[in-house]
């Protein structure tokens, strides 16, 4: 298990605005400039009330974490949910619940000066 990559995934989920983006992408509004099933960056600005640089920052983190895919369309970018990213998050949560059969049992720690 790659804990660094896993932490990046959960850091991407640890922001209310990014969670709002994911919820919005789950059911994209109709009649926006993006194609069916996706949301244009310009629409995210209006829907979330965020500036373009802020939206770009949030989307960059979501794409890097694998939760969202980005498709360039001229000067615009359309975003969609990435089902594989969500499956990876589910698998990670399941893996964290499982005992590590390869782990070496740790020895109980003793306090200095206190007999064990």
Backbone as numpy.savetxt, mean C-alpha at the origin, in Angstrom:
# Nx Ny Nz CAx CAy CAz Cx Cy Cz
10.90 -14.35 4.33 10.05 -13.17 4.33 10.94 -11.93 4.33
10.69 -11.03 3.44 11.47 -9.80 3.33 10.77 -8.71 4.16
11.31 -8.47 5.34 10.67 -7.52 6.25 10.76 -6.09 5.75
11.82 -5.73 5.03 11.94 -4.37 4.52 10.86 -4.07 3.49
10.65 -5.00 2.55 9.61 -4.82 1.54 8.23 -4.82 2.20
8.06 -5.69 3.17 6.78 -5.77 3.88 6.48 -4.47 4.62
7.50 -3.91 5.24 7.31 -2.65 5.96 6.93 -1.53 5.00
7.52 -1.54 3.81 7.19 -0.52 2.81 5.72 -0.61 2.41
5.24 -1.83 2.26 3.83 -2.05 1.93 2.93 -1.46 3.01
3.24 -1.76 4.25 2.38 -1.27 5.33 2.55 0.21 5.60
3.72 0.76 5.30 3.88 2.21 5.39 2.97 2.90 4.38
2.84 2.30 3.20 1.96 2.87 2.18 0.51 2.86 2.65
0.15 1.89 3.46 -1.23 1.80 3.97 -1.45 2.65 5.21
-0.38 3.19 5.78 -0.47 3.88 7.06 -0.77 5.37 6.95
-1.50 5.76 5.95 -1.85 7.17 5.78 -3.32 7.26 5.39
-4.10 8.10 6.08 -5.53 8.20 5.78 -5.83 8.61 4.33
-5.02 9.50 3.76 -5.27 9.92 2.38 -5.02 8.78 1.40
-4.00 7.97 1.67 -3.74 6.84 0.77 -4.85 5.79 0.90
-5.37 5.61 2.10 -6.50 4.69 2.26 -7.72 5.21 1.50
-7.94 6.51 1.53 -9.05 7.11 0.77 -8.85 6.88 -0.73
-7.61 7.01 -1.19 -7.31 6.77 -2.61 -7.67 5.34 -2.97
-7.25 4.38 -2.15 -7.53 2.97 -2.44 -9.03 2.71 -2.47
-9.76 3.30 -1.55 -11.22 3.13 -1.53 -11.84 3.74 -2.79
-11.35 4.88 -3.19 -11.84 5.53 -4.40 -11.54 4.69 -5.64
-10.35 4.10 -5.69 -9.99 3.26 -6.82 -10.80 1.96 -6.85
-11.29 1.53 -5.70 -12.09 0.31 -5.64 -13.42 0.49 -6.35
-13.94 1.71 -6.36 -15.18 2.01 -7.09 -15.05 3.39 -7.72
-14.33 3.46 -8.84 -14.06 4.76 -9.48 -15.34 5.48 -9.87
-15.38 6.79 -9.67 -16.54 7.57 -10.06 -16.74 7.56 -11.58
-17.97 7.57 -11.99 -18.28 7.60 -13.43 -18.10 9.02 -13.97
-17.96 9.12 -15.29 -17.88 10.39 -16.01 -16.63 11.21 -15.71
-15.61 10.59 -15.24 -14.35 11.30 -15.08 -13.51 11.08 -16.33
-12.35 11.69 -16.42 -11.58 11.66 -17.66 -10.86 10.33 -17.90
-10.77 9.46 -16.91 -10.08 8.18 -17.09 -11.02 7.14 -17.67
-10.44 6.06 -18.14 -11.24 4.96 -18.68 -11.95 4.21 -17.57
-12.80 3.25 -17.96 -13.55 2.47 -16.97 -12.61 1.71 -16.03
-12.91 1.74 -14.75 -12.12 1.02 -13.76 -10.87 1.72 -13.30
-10.64 2.93 -13.76 -9.44 3.67 -13.33 -9.81 5.10 -13.00
-8.87 5.78 -12.37 -9.07 7.18 -11.97 -7.86 7.97 -12.44
-8.11 9.11 -13.02 -7.06 10.01 -13.48 -6.52 10.81 -12.28
-5.24 11.11 -12.33 -4.63 11.91 -11.26 -5.37 13.22 -11.05
-5.83 13.84 -12.12 -6.53 15.12 -11.98 -7.84 14.95 -11.21
-8.49 13.79 -11.38 -9.72 13.54 -10.64 -9.44 13.26 -9.16
-8.30 12.66 -8.87 -7.95 12.43 -7.47 -7.78 13.75 -6.73
-7.20 14.73 -7.40 -7.04 16.04 -6.78 -8.39 16.58 -6.34
-9.35 16.55 -7.26 -10.67 17.09 -6.95 -11.43 16.26 -5.94
-11.38 14.95 -6.06 -12.11 14.07 -5.15 -11.59 14.14 -3.72
-10.27 14.29 -3.58 -9.67 14.27 -2.25 -9.36 15.66 -1.70
-9.43 16.67 -2.57 -9.12 18.03 -2.11 -7.64 18.21 -1.81
-6.79 17.50 -2.56 -5.35 17.59 -2.35 -4.69 18.25 -3.55
-3.53 18.83 -3.31 -2.79 19.47 -4.41 -2.16 18.40 -5.30
-1.79 18.81 -6.51 -1.17 17.87 -7.46 0.12 17.26 -6.91
1.02 18.05 -6.30 2.23 17.42 -5.76 1.94 16.40 -4.65
0.93 16.68 -3.83 0.56 15.76 -2.75 -0.01 14.47 -3.32
-0.89 14.59 -4.31 -1.44 13.41 -4.96 -0.31 12.60 -5.60
0.61 13.26 -6.29 1.73 12.56 -6.92 2.56 11.80 -5.89
2.81 12.42 -4.76 3.59 11.77 -3.69 2.87 10.51 -3.20
1.59 10.64 -2.90 0.83 9.49 -2.39 0.77 8.37 -3.43
0.55 8.74 -4.68 0.44 7.72 -5.72 1.77 7.02 -5.97
2.86 7.76 -5.88 4.18 7.17 -6.05 4.41 6.08 -5.01
4.02 6.35 -3.76 4.20 5.37 -2.69 3.30 4.15 -2.89
2.06 4.37 -3.33 1.14 3.26 -3.56 1.59 2.38 -4.72
2.12 3.02 -5.78 2.62 2.26 -6.93 3.87 1.48 -6.51
4.79 2.12 -5.80 6.01 1.46 -5.36 5.71 0.26 -4.46
4.65 0.38 -3.64 4.27 -0.71 -2.75 3.55 -1.84 -3.49
3.19 -1.58 -4.76 2.53 -2.62 -5.55 1.03 -2.69 -5.39
0.45 -1.72 -4.70 -1.00 -1.73 -4.48 -1.77 -1.10 -5.63
-1.09 -0.28 -6.43 -1.74 0.47 -7.51 -0.85 0.37 -8.75
-1.48 0.34 -9.91 -0.74 0.43 -11.16 -1.00 1.79 -11.81
-0.02 2.30 -12.51 -0.12 3.60 -13.17 0.06 3.41 -14.66
-0.79 4.10 -15.44 -0.71 4.06 -16.89 -0.67 5.49 -17.40
0.42 5.84 -18.09 0.55 7.19 -18.65 -0.35 7.34 -19.87
-1.01 8.48 -19.94 -1.88 8.83 -21.06 -1.60 10.29 -21.39
-0.62 10.49 -22.26 -0.19 11.86 -22.55 0.44 12.46 -21.32
-0.05 13.63 -20.89 0.50 14.24 -19.68 -0.22 13.77 -18.42
-1.24 12.94 -18.59 -2.01 12.45 -17.46 -1.60 11.03 -17.10
-1.91 10.63 -15.89 -1.68 9.26 -15.45 -2.99 8.71 -14.89
-3.34 7.50 -15.34 -4.52 6.81 -14.82 -4.06 5.74 -13.84
-4.82 5.59 -12.76 -4.45 4.63 -11.71 -5.56 3.60 -11.54
-5.14 2.36 -11.29 -6.07 1.27 -10.98 -5.49 0.47 -9.82
-6.37 -0.25 -9.13 -5.91 -1.14 -8.07 -5.16 -2.30 -8.69
-4.16 -2.78 -7.99 -3.39 -3.94 -8.43 -3.77 -5.13 -7.55
-4.59 -6.04 -8.05 -5.03 -7.17 -7.22 -3.86 -7.99 -6.66
-2.76 -8.10 -7.40 -1.61 -8.86 -6.90 -1.01 -8.20 -5.66
-1.04 -6.89 -5.60 -0.52 -6.19 -4.42 -1.36 -6.47 -3.19
-2.67 -6.53 -3.37 -3.55 -6.83 -2.25 -3.39 -8.28 -1.81
-3.18 -9.17 -2.77 -2.95 -10.58 -2.44 -1.64 -10.72 -1.67
-0.63 -9.97 -2.06 0.65 -10.00 -1.35 0.45 -9.54 0.10
-0.35 -8.50 0.32 -0.61 -8.01 1.67 -1.33 -9.07 2.50
-2.32 -9.74 1.88 -3.04 -10.81 2.58 -2.08 -11.95 2.97
-1.26 -12.35 2.01 -0.31 -13.45 2.27 0.68 -13.08 3.37
1.10 -11.83 3.39 2.02 -11.38 4.43 1.36 -11.46 5.80
0.13 -11.00 5.91 -0.57 -11.06 7.19 -0.73 -12.51 7.66
-1.03 -13.40 6.74 -1.15 -14.81 7.09 0.20 -15.36 7.55
1.26 -15.03 6.82 2.59 -15.51 7.16 3.04 -15.02 8.54
2.66 -13.80 8.88 3.05 -13.26 10.19 2.36 -14.00 11.33
1.24 -14.63 11.05 0.51 -15.37 12.08 1.04 -16.78 12.28
1.81 -17.28 11.32 2.29 -18.65 11.37 3.59 -18.73 12.16
3.74 -19.80 12.94 5.02 -19.96 13.64 6.14 -20.22 12.64
7.31 -19.73 12.96 8.48 -19.93 12.10 9.14 -21.23 12.52
8.96 -22.27 11.72 9.48 -23.60 12.07 10.99 -23.66 11.99
11.61 -22.70 11.33 13.06 -22.69 11.19 13.74 -21.84 12.26
12.95 -21.21 13.08 13.53 -20.32 14.08 14.19 -21.12 15.19
15.30 -20.60 15.68 15.98 -21.22 16.80 15.31 -20.72 18.07
14.90 -21.64 18.94 14.25 -21.18 20.18 15.18 -20.28 20.96
14.64 -19.20 21.44 15.48 -18.26 22.20 15.59 -18.74 23.64
16.75 -18.45 24.21 16.98 -18.79 25.61 16.35 -17.72 26.48
15.76 -18.10 27.59 15.18 -17.07 28.46 16.30 -16.14 28.95
15.99 -14.87 28.96 16.95 -13.89 29.40 16.95 -13.83 30.92
18.13 -13.64 31.48 18.22 -13.47 32.91 18.69 -12.06 33.19
18.21 -11.53 34.27 18.63 -10.19 34.67 19.95 -10.29 35.41
20.81 -9.33 35.20 22.10 -9.32 35.89 21.86 -9.21 37.39
22.54 -10.08 38.10 22.45 -10.03 39.55 21.25 -10.78 40.10
20.39 -11.30 39.25 19.22 -12.05 39.71 19.43 -13.50 39.34
19.41 -14.39 40.32 19.63 -15.81 40.01 18.50 -16.34 39.14
18.85 -17.28 38.23 17.81 -17.84 37.37 17.18 -19.06 37.97
